[in-house]
């Protein structure tokens, strides 16, 4: 049984999703899809539309994955920045990348219309605002890059229609917002109507590519398939190869209530690194809208005080936008950054029948939709113009320096196996908190719950052996090497780990044994004390 650890549920998770049962027998199908987020569900939807039989395996219950922890932006403006995208990929590949995300938004809109999904979808403008610390020529460079990539309706506004005091901005038309969980609900209903099978609480932990292709769950049941798609944010079928080309971040979101229509219905980003992003949820309550403000990203497990980040976002909103209401909601999500800003979508390197979709680079919703189009075409052997730029086997020499730096960062984290930094050490845990205990060559993760019950586990991540760190903001154990995350009691929440932290028992500290004379002296003293007291 999987953990449903949600210390900070997102706004979208208030929308319930239908229950499904675990896989309880072996079965066979055309395509087995591992992961019921937007990538897996959209891939299943398109394959079913094209006549394939599909079985979906989900580790948790529906609606407890990263798709449920998004901010609900739909954008074709990638986080790398358009100028950097051209420099990294070349103009032709960058043009394809932008076009693919535009087509992804179009696909989502088309599915919504065809399936009559009510998910608060709306086309709107996106604004990229210049932060004070950014070079003033940056927006001009981005505007020129946008036109080179075919985005001719991008407009540089010196005094934007919204938040002119915030600074100049680029206006990007035809972006969109969406309620991700309502959209997922519509996909699930359409998939089940077409005969797709969805099994929850059925984590796949073993994969075989050839000659007999299958995915096996923790319960020992197999789904035999002609093709397997692993759509799990990070691949759980691979231990090293893809993980050496990506890095994991946490990104944070807060919700602040504001009077209806006091804030424009736009997408908003700034150029700070890491950048901030903002949108609103209209009609959150009667006469009230909800502003969703996000950012302050950091490498997973490498922030000593993540519990302060929500307040930092609140301060940013007050200082920059004059928004002073209390935080109504707060949550975070996992972002997997590839080397060049583009997800890894396609055939898993070295495999014949296994495909992956991972490393969304902060654009999980659009990457999820376009991955479905690519995987559908690869499986049915139809040409697709985007296959090469998203291929998991690609490597660009321009990315070599970044790859070396990222992997060196991961290697440095292993020093905690030898010597824990002082700020990671706590001698005890307060109720509801965790701490690390270093004992000889072993390190333990110790959590004390609100009832003062103690859970002791090995602090070694079962993926590749990093030492997990306590995350006080979300009450989780986070691995700083490759981003695996575990609940306070050790259940796996985010891959690449496929199993939880192992229970462990540290050695008891030796207690000095009193010598015999000391025992006699103490007894004699106690006897004398009792006699004097009696007198």
N, C-alpha and C positions, 0 to 999 in steps of 0.2 A: 504494500500500500504506500502511495506516495504522499509526501508532505504537501499541505496546502498553506505553507507559511506565507502569510501576507501581513506584515506588520504595518505597511502603509499601502492599502489598496488604492488603485487609481480611480478617477472619476468614471471611466468607461465600465469598470467592473460592477457598477450598480445594476447593469443590464444582465439579467440571468441568461445562461445558455442551457440548452437541454442536456439532461444526464445521458451518458452512454455507459455501456458495460465493458469490463475488461475482456480481452481475448482469452477464451477458455478452451480452445481446441486449435489444432493445426488447420490451415486453410491454404488455398491457392488462388491466384489472381493474375491479371496482366501486369499491374503496377502496384507495388507496395510503397506507400508514402509514409515516412517517419517524420512526425511533427505536424500538429494541427494549428499552426499559426497561419498568417495570411499567405505565405509562400506555399505551404503544403496544401491548404484548402483551395487556393486559386488554381494550382496545378491539377488537383483532383477534379475541379469543376471543368476545366478545359479538356482534360483527357476523357472524362465521361461524355462531354459534348461530342467528342470525336470517336465514341464507340468503344472505349477501353473499359475493362473492369478494374475497379480501384478499391484497395483496402488501406485505411489510414490508421497508424498506431500513434497514440499520444501518451506521453509519459505521465501527465497529470490529468485532472479533470479539464474540460473545455473552458477556455477563458482565463487560464492561469499561466500564460506564456508571455513573451515579450510584446506580441501584438497588442495585448491588453494594457501595456504600460507605455504606449506611445503618447505623443502630444497631439496626434491627429492632423498633422500637416501633410499635404500632398503637393510636392514641388518638383520642378525639373531643374532647379538651381542647386547643384551639388555642393557639398560642404567644402570641397577642395578649393572652390573659387574658379571661375571660368578661365581666368588668365593662367592659373596654375594647371588647370586641366589641359589646356593646349600645350603648355610646356612639358607636362608629364606624358601625355598620350600622343601628341601630334594633333594637328587640326582636324584631320579626317576622322580619327577615332573619337576625339572630343565631340565632334558634331554628332556622331552616332550615339554617344552616351547621353547627350542632352535630348536628342530625338527619342531615345528609348524610354526615358522617364516621362516625356510628354505623352507618348503612346500608352504608357502604363496608366496615367491619369485618365486618358480616354477609355481604356479598357475597363477600369473601375466604374466610370460613369455609364458605360454601355451595359455592364452587368447589372448595375443598380436599376437602370431603366427596364431591361428585359425581365428581371426577376421581381420588379416592384418592391425593392428594398427601401424601407424608410430609415435612413441613417444620417440625416442632417447634412447630406452632401451639398456643397455650394461652391461654385466657381467664384473666385475673388482675386484681388490684387495682392501681391507680395511686395514688401518694401525692405530693401537692404540699406540700413542707416549707417553712416560713417561715424565710428567711435572717435572720441577726441584724440586718442593716442595713435590712430592710423594715419598714414601718409595721405595728404589731401588729394593726391592724384589717383588714389586707388579706385575710386568709383568711376573715373573717366576711363581707366584701363579696363575695368570690368565691363563698361558699356561698349567699348570697342571690341572686346572679346566676344560679347554677346552677339553683336552684329556679324562677326566672323563665323559664328556658329549657327546663324540662321534665325536668331531671335531679334527680328528687326523692329518689334514694337516695344522694346525696352526703352524706358525714358529716364534721363537724369534730371532730377528735380532739386534745384538749389534751395527752394523753400517748399518742402513737400506739403501736400494738402493736409496731411495728418502729422502732428508733432513737429512742426517747423522748428521749434526751439531745440529739438533733439539733434538737428543737423541735416545736411543734404542727404538725399537718398536716391537709390535706383528703384524705379517701379517696374515690377515684372507682372504683366497681366496673365490671366488664365491659370493661376494657381488654384488650389482648392483646400477645403477643410472637410472633415468627415468624423462621424462617431464610429470608431473602429469596431467596438463590440457589437453594435447593431448591424454593421456591415457583415461581420463574421457570422452573426446569427442567420442572416439572409443566405450566405454561402452554404452554411451547414444544412439549412432546410432544402436548398436546391440540390445539394449533393445527395442527400438521403432520398429525395424524390426521384432522382435518376438511378438509384440503386447502389450508390456508393456506401461502403461499410466503414464506420468509425468506431474504434475501440480505444477507450480511455484507461488510464492507470495501467498501461501496458508498455513500459519502457523497453525499447529495443537495445540489447546489450551485446549481441553477437551478429556479425554479418558475414555472409559467404557470397562471393561474386560468381565464381565458376568452379566446376561445371554445373553445379546445382545452386541456383541463386535463391537465397532466403535471408530473412531477418528473424532473429529469435528473441523472445521477451524474457524478462527475469523469471517468469513463471514456467519457462521451458517450452512454450508453444512457438511454432514456426509459421511464418507466412511465406510460402513458396511463390515466387513471382518471376516473370520474364525480365522485369526491370525493377530496380529499387531507387527511390528518390529520398535522400536524407536532407530534410528541410528544417534544421534544428538550430538556426542562428550560428552555431559553431558545429562542425561535423563531429558526431559521436562515433563514427565508423573509422576514424583516423586519429592516431595519437600524436603524430609529429608533423607530417609534411605540410598540411595547410596551416596548422597553428604557428608555424615559423614564419608565415606571411601575413599574420594578422595580430591585432592587439585589442584588448578589451577595456572599455571605459564604462563608468557609471555616469549617467546624465540625470539631472534632478528637475522636478517640476513642482510648482506650488500653484494653488488656486486661491484667488482673492475675489470676493464678491464686490461688484460695483453697480451703481444704478443703471437700469436698462438704457441702452443707446448713448451712454456717456463715453463709450469707447468705440472706435470704428471697427467694422467687421473686415479685418485684414489679417494677413500673415505678416509678421515683423521679425527681422533679424538685425543684429548689429555686427560690426567687424572686430569686436574684441576677441582675443584668443584665450580661452575657449569662448565662443560666441554665445549670446543670449537669443532666445526665440520666444515668440509671444503670439497668442491668438485668443479669441474669446469663444465662449459657449453661450449663445443667446438664450434668453428665457430660462435661465437656470432655476429661478423661482419667479413668482409673480413680482414684476417690477425690478428684477435683479438679473444681471448677467454675471457670468463667471469668467474671469481672466485667467488663462493658463500661461505662466511665465516659467521658462526653463533655461537650463544652462549649467555653468560651473562644473563642466565635465572633468573627470580625473581618471587615471589608470586604476583599474580595479585593485583593491587591497593596498594601494600606495598613498592613501590619504589618511593622516593620523587622526583627524577630527572631522569625519564626515557628518557628524551630528550637528555641526554648526552651519552646514551649507544651505539648508532651507532658510535660515535666518539671513544669510548673506544674499540670497535671491530676493527676499522681502526688502532688505535694505536697498538693493539695486532698483527695485520698482519704485520705492519711495523717492530716492535721490534723483532718478532719471525721468520718471513719469509722473511723480507726485501722487502715486497710488498708495494710500495709507491704511486700507482696511486690514482686518486680521486675516491670517491664513485659514482658509476653510478646509483645504486638502493639501496633502504633500505626498509625493511618491518618487521613485526613481526607476530607471530602466537600463538595460544592458545594451551598449552600442559596440559593435565589432568593426574595427577600422582595418581595411585592407591596405596594401602598400600604396596603391595609386588612386584610391577613391571609388573604385568600382568593385562591386560584389564578385564573388567567385561562383559562377553558375555554369554548370555543364557536367561533362563526364568526370568522375573522380579519377585523378591521375593514377595510372596503372591498372584500372578496372575496365571491364568490358560492359557490364550491365548495371553499374551503380553510378548515380548522378548526385550532385550536391548543389545546394543553394545556401550561401552563407556570407557573412561579412557585409552587412547592410550599409555601413558608413553613415548612420544617422538618417537614412532614407528607407527604413524598413518596409513601409507601405508600398512605395513605388517599386523598390527593388523586388518585393514579393510578387507584385503583379507582372513585372517584366520577366522575372525568373520563370513564371508559369508559361509565358509565351515561348521562351527559349527552350525549356525542357519539353514542352509539348512537341515542338518542331524537331528536336533532336530524337525523341523517342519514336516519332512517326517518320523520321528521316526526310524531313522537309527543310529546304534551305532557309536560313535565318541570317540576316545581315549583322546581327549583334553577337553571334556565337564566338567569334575570335576575341573581341575586346573583353568579354566576360569569362573566357576560358579559365578554369582553375589551374591549368598547366602553364599559363602565360608567365613570362618573366621579362621585365624590361630593365636594361642596364641602367637607365636613369633612376631606377628604384633601388639599386644595389646599396648605396650609402644608407638609405632609410632602413633597409632590411637589416643591415649590420647593426645600426644603432638600436633598433627595436629588440633584436635578439640579445644584444649586450645588456639592455635593460632587464630582460627576463633572467639572464644568467646571474646578474648582480643580486637578484632577490634570493638566490639560494644561499647567500651568506648567513641568512637567519637559521640555517640548519646547524651552523657552527657557533654563532654568537648572536643572541637577540639584542637588539637595540634597547636601551633603557626604557624608552617610551612604550615599548610593546610589553614590558613586564609589569604585572600587578601581582601582589602577593595573595590577594583574595578578590573574589567577585562579590559585588553588591547584588541583592536579588534583582533578577532581570538583566544581568550583565555577564560578560565572559572575560577570561584572561588566559594568558599563556604561561605555562610552567616549563622551564628548561631544566632537565635532570640528566646529567651526563650527556650521552649522545642522543637522548630522546627529548621530544618536545610534545607537550600535551595541551589540548584545547579544553578548557574547563568552563562550563556554564552553570550558573546557579539560577533556578527559576524563582518565581514570586513566592512559591511555597517553601523556599530554601532547600529544594531538592537539587542535588549536584549531578551533572552529567559530564563524564570525563571521556575524552576521545583522543586518538592520535591526531596531532596537528599537521600531519603529513598529508598533502593533497594526493588522492589516489591516481590522479592523472599522470604527472611526471615528478612528483615528490617535492613540490614547494611547501613552505610553511605558511599555513593560513593565518590571517590577521582578523581580529575582532572588529566588526563594523557596528559601532554603537548607534548609528542612525537607523539601521534596519534590523539589528539584532541577528546578524549573520556572520559566518566565517567566510572570508574572501581570500582567494589565492592570488598573490600579486604577480605570479609568473605568467599564467595563461588565462586567468579570469574565471576559473571555476568558483562557484559559490555554494554554500551549504547553510542549512537552517541552524538555529542555535543548538539544536540537539543532533546535528550531523547529517541530516538528509540532504541529498544533492538537489540544488535549485537551478543552477546554470552549469552547462558543460564548459569545457570538453570532458570533465569527469563524468563517468556513467554510474558510479557507485558513491555512497556516502562515506563520511569519516568513520574509521573503525573505532569501536569501543576499546578503551585501554585503561590500565590501572597503574599509576605511578607507584614507585617504591615508597613505603612509609619511611618517614624520617626516623632514624634510630634514636631511641630514648635511653638516656643514661640510667644504668641499673645501680641503685644504692648498695653500698657494701653492707656486710652483716653488722659491723659495729654501729654504722650510722642508723640502721634499722633499730638496733637495741637502744641507742641513745634517744631516738625519737620516741620509742615506746616508753622508755623510762621518764622522759620529759612529759609526755602526755599523761602518764600515770600520776606523776607528782602534781601536775596541773589540776587533774581531777580531784586529788586528795585535798589540795589547798582550797579548791572551790567548795568542797564539801564542808570543810571547817568553817 
